[in-house]
């Protein structure tokens, strides 16, 4: 079977699928409701779309795995069977699917959260060339995929002119706003509930399947439950993009960094907005007399990439810390001592003072507890039975971002119990627990007298320009779950 990463659908035959047992609707670009392209994440505070592509609105195929049909049937098995009966033909168009070809088309300066991924201080190239000791290496990292155990699934229903989406999402408010824009609705007409996210870390956001589920529910006039298969997650949900990074460090005879160069490229699609910001950790990691930090982007015809756990830091720290280890060998210097020697007294690229920084303390305590003094600098010399035992070290960093303010509603009952409600999600990092702890402390109540409601847009949330405390009368998620269940969908994807 030939697979097309870019082209158009020349014909799609759904007759057999529509006649299959249990089938309610087969939706393609030929009969899908008219929808606006989703606003791509990063283009505004409430944008959550993975790309600015229209969803099932034309015959275009933009990546291998793009959904081209949705089958709505009474059972999952009926939907899966009917899906297999759809026949589509394609006309392939030129595409860019290799990094080498993407590089040949020319890179562009990368932007992250609207800011250039670029820092230059001094003449790093000249200082690198003049340094008595140096390393200059290229590190490559492959594409990484999200693999949460729990499936990406949503239960969706239209109730009058309101859309109810019971989802597993990290972006409760932004998802609602983006879906509202897709369907020309007001934000208050879309209610997203997300009480249980499961594994997330960037993957449990808005993808095509929620929009397709809402469109299918509108077309059929019935509630829809849509869930991605394991293969579907790879086809529809983006992850971390590939990178190619150059790290060059020039040092004097004492190991002090004279030049720190960390540059390279990250691949994106022509329609998304998430370069892998691999220089973030380098910006504040070590002192140097000069810096040259830059992320450039190239475009490939592939599934849109997105945030994935420790975006930038995970792959960028790997490259930076590997280069420092190689420099330690070049200098014949202890790797921890080399890192401590280049500990900055203020942020190396912005010049701002640190509010707190305890890395040196952590290094010394860790080295003592881990038995670093017993380490042999010569590889392959420590053996325990049949095992060769190595010992290494690295610094890890993660940024602290302050986002626009949130809203909360607190209800105090006569029996001394407090209910705190917020439109935030919980995926295991302790949002509900810490919210309860803070509320108990501020209200002077025992912790067991504080309850937290979360993951529901009926709770207060912050919208740009105004505060909203949503109140929809007596309609609660529990009242609608029965009506929202019972219809399953399967997707057919571009091949």
Secondary structure, DSSP 8 states (H G I E B T S, - for coil): ----SSEEEEEEE-HHHHHSTTEEEEE-TTTS-------BTTSSTT--BSSS--SSSSSEE-STT-EEEEEEESSHHHHHHHHTT-EEEEEE-----SHHHHHHT--EE-EETTEESEEEES-HHHHHHH-SEEEEEEEEE--B----SS--EEEEEEETTEEEEEE--S-HHHHHHHHHHHTT--GGGEEEE-S---S-TTSSS--HHHHHHHHHHHHHTS-EEEE--HHHHHHHS--B--EEEEEEEEE-TT--EEEEEEEEEEEE-TT------TTHHHHHH---S-EEEEEEEEE-SS------SSTTHHHHHHHHHHHHHHHHHHHT--HHHHHHHT--SS-TTT----S---HHHHHHHHHHHHTGGG--SSTT--EETTEE---------------S----EEEE-TTS-EEEE-S---SSS-HHHHHHHHHHHHHT--GGGEEEE-SBTTS-EEETTEEE----TT--HHHHHHHH-S-EEEEEE--
